[in-house]
C-alpha cells in the first residue's frame, strides 16, 4: 500500500487571502495552453492578440460552464433549495462536462466574431485542452478529494476523510489518462493536416472513452451512487461525447473525400489544344 502524501491544499497564504494548489493548477493550465497556442497560431492565421482573446474566452467558458454543470448535473437539488449557492464558487465544485460545454460556446462565439471556420478552430483548441484536465486532476489529488474505490491493490492509499480502507488514487489515474495520454494522442494526430472536425472528434472519442474507463476506479458521488445500468454520472455523461465524437470523425472524413482535390483541375478548365492546320 502506498502512503498518501499529506500536502497543504493552500499553496500561498497572505493574511486572509489564500491561494490553493487547485486554483494554481488551472492557472498554469491556461498559461501553458496559451503558450502552445502561440506556437501554432500561424495554422489559422491568428495574431498573438487573438490568441490571448481566445484564451480569455476559453477561461470564462471553463469557469462558468464548469460551475453550472456541477450544479445541474450533480447538485441540482441544492440549487433549488439555495439558488445563491451557485454564486459561491469559493466553496468549490466544478464539472468537466459543464466546462466542456462552456468552452464549446466560447469557441463558437470567438469563431463567429472573427469569421473563422468553427471546426478548424475547434481542431486548434482540442489538443490544448488535456493540459488543464491533467493539472486539474493533480489539484484534486492534493485536495484529497474525488478519491477512488476501496481496493486491495498495492497502489491503494488511505485518504484523509475517506475511512480506514485503502482506495485507488483515481485522481492520478485520470491525470495519466485524460491529461498525459490524451494530450500525446491529440498532439501527434494534429501534427499533420487532417479533415476539419476530425481532431475535435478524436478529442470527444478519446476523452469519452478514457473518462468512462477511469470511472471504474473512482468512488461514485455519495449522494448519487451508481445510476442507470450500474454506471456513474461521469460515465453516463461521457457516453454522448463518445458517440458524438465518432459521428463527427465519420462526417469529417466523408466531407474530405467529397471535396474536390485542389491539385486536379476539371476537364473544362484545361486549355484546349489547337488542331493542326492542314497544308493547302
SULRAVEN-V730787 format. One record per pair of residues at least 4 apart in sequence whose ideal C-beta (glycine too) atoms are under 7 Angstrom apart, sorted by the first residue. I is the first residue (numbers start at 0). GAP is how many residues later the second one is. D is the distance in whole Angstrom. If there is no record, write none. Layout:
# SULRAVEN-V730787
i	gap	d
I	GAP	D
I	GAP	D
This chain:
# SULRAVEN-V730787
i	gap	d
0	153	7
0	155	5
0	156	7
0	165	5
1	153	6
1	154	7
1	155	5
3	153	4
3	154	6
3	155	6
6	135	5
8	11	5
8	12	6
8	13	7
8	133	6
8	134	5
9	8	5
9	10	6
10	8	5
10	9	6
10	10	5
10	13	5
11	7	4
12	5	5
18	4	6
18	5	6
20	4	6
20	118	6
20	121	5
21	117	4
21	120	7
21	121	6
22	4	6
23	4	6
24	4	6
24	110	4
24	111	6
24	113	6
24	114	4
25	4	7
25	106	6
25	110	6
26	4	6
27	4	6
27	107	6
28	4	6
28	102	5
28	103	3
28	106	4
28	107	7
29	4	6
29	25	6
29	29	6
29	102	7
30	4	6
31	4	6
31	99	5
32	4	6
32	22	7
32	95	4
32	98	5
32	99	6
33	4	7
33	17	7
33	21	4
35	4	7
35	92	6
36	4	6
36	14	5
36	17	7
36	18	7
36	91	6
37	10	6
37	13	5
39	84	7
40	5	4
40	7	7
40	10	5
42	81	6
43	72	7
43	76	6
43	77	7
43	80	6
45	4	4
45	5	6
47	4	7
48	4	6
49	4	6
49	64	7
50	4	6
51	4	7
52	4	6
53	4	6
53	56	6
54	4	6
55	4	7
56	4	6
56	49	4
56	52	7
56	53	5
57	4	6
57	45	5
57	48	5
57	67	7
58	4	6
59	4	6
59	46	6
60	4	5
60	41	4
60	42	4
60	44	6
60	45	3
61	4	5
61	37	5
61	40	6
61	41	6
62	4	6
63	4	6
63	38	5
64	4	6
64	33	5
64	34	5
64	36	5
64	37	2
64	38	7
65	4	6
65	28	4
65	29	6
65	32	5
65	33	4
65	36	6
66	4	6
66	19	7
66	22	6
66	26	7
66	27	6
67	4	6
67	30	5
68	4	5
68	26	4
68	28	5
68	29	1
68	30	6
68	32	7
69	4	5
69	5	7
69	23	4
69	24	5
69	25	4
69	28	6
70	4	5
70	5	7
70	8	5
70	15	5
71	4	5
72	22	6
72	24	7
72	25	7
72	160	6
72	164	7
73	21	6
73	147	6
73	150	7
73	159	7
74	4	6
75	4	7
76	4	7
77	4	6
77	7	6
78	4	6
78	6	7
78	7	6
83	4	7
93	5	7
94	4	7
95	4	6
95	37	7
96	4	7
96	140	5
97	4	6
98	4	6
99	4	6
100	4	7
101	4	6
102	4	6
103	4	7
104	4	6
105	4	6
106	4	6
106	14	6
106	15	6
106	18	6
107	4	6
107	10	6
108	4	6
109	4	6
109	11	7
110	5	4
110	7	5
110	10	5
115	4	7
115	5	5
116	4	6
116	79	6
117	4	6
118	4	6
118	77	4
118	78	4
118	81	7
119	4	7
119	76	5
120	4	6
121	4	6
121	78	4
122	67	7
122	71	7
122	73	7
122	74	7
122	76	4
122	77	5
124	4	7
125	60	6
125	73	5
125	74	5
125	77	4
126	56	7
126	59	4
126	60	5
126	63	5
126	72	7
128	4	6
128	74	7
129	4	6
129	48	6
129	49	5
129	52	4
129	53	4
129	56	7
130	4	7
130	52	6
131	4	6
132	4	7
132	45	5
132	46	5
133	4	7
133	41	5
133	44	6
133	45	2
133	46	6
133	49	7
134	4	7
135	4	7
136	4	7
136	34	5
136	37	5
136	38	4
136	41	7
136	42	6
137	4	6
137	37	6
138	4	6
139	5	5
139	6	5
139	31	4
140	28	7
140	30	4
140	31	6
143	15	5
143	16	5
143	17	7
145	24	7
145	25	6
145	72	7
146	12	4
146	15	5
146	20	5
146	23	6
146	72	6
147	19	5
147	20	3
147	21	6
147	22	3
147	69	5
147	70	5
147	71	6
148	18	6
148	19	6
148	68	6
148	69	7
148	70	5
149	15	5
149	17	6
150	5	5
150	15	6
150	16	6
150	17	5
151	4	7
152	15	7
154	13	7
154	14	6
155	10	3
155	11	6
155	12	7
156	9	6
156	10	6
156	12	5
157	6	7
157	8	5
158	8	6
161	5	6
166	52	7
167	5	7
167	49	4
168	4	7
169	4	6
169	44	6
169	47	5
169	48	4
170	4	6
171	4	7
172	4	6
172	41	5
172	44	6
173	4	5
173	40	5
174	4	5
175	4	5
175	5	6
176	4	5
176	5	7
176	33	4
176	36	7
176	37	5
177	4	5
177	29	6
177	32	6
177	33	6
177	36	7
178	4	6
179	4	6
180	4	6
180	29	7
181	4	6
181	24	5
181	25	6
181	28	6
182	4	6
183	4	6
184	4	6
184	21	6
185	4	6
185	13	7
185	16	6
185	17	6
185	20	7
186	4	7
188	5	7
188	10	6
188	13	6
189	4	7
189	9	5
193	4	4
193	5	6
194	57	4
194	58	5
194	60	6
194	61	4
195	56	6
196	4	6
196	51	5
196	54	7
196	55	4
197	4	6
197	51	5
197	54	4
197	55	7
198	4	7
199	4	7
199	48	6
200	4	6
200	44	5
200	47	3
200	48	4
200	51	6
201	4	6
201	43	7
201	47	6
202	4	6
202	42	7
203	4	6
203	37	5
203	38	7
203	40	5
203	41	3
203	44	7
204	4	6
204	37	6
204	40	4
204	41	6
204	44	7
205	4	6
206	4	6
206	34	6
207	4	6
207	30	4
207	31	7
207	33	4
207	34	3
207	37	6
208	4	6
208	33	6
209	4	6
210	4	6
210	23	6
210	27	5
211	23	5
211	26	5
211	30	7
213	4	6
214	17	5
214	19	5
214	20	5
219	4	6
219	5	5
219	6	5
219	12	5
220	12	6
223	9	5
225	4	5
225	5	7
225	6	6
226	4	6
226	5	7
226	6	6
226	9	6
227	8	6
230	4	4
230	5	5
232	4	6
233	4	6
234	4	7
237	4	6
238	4	6
239	4	6
240	4	6
241	4	7
242	4	6
243	4	6
244	4	6
245	4	6
246	4	6
247	4	6
248	4	7
249	4	6
250	4	6
251	4	6
252	4	6
253	4	6
254	4	6
259	4	7
264	4	5
264	5	6
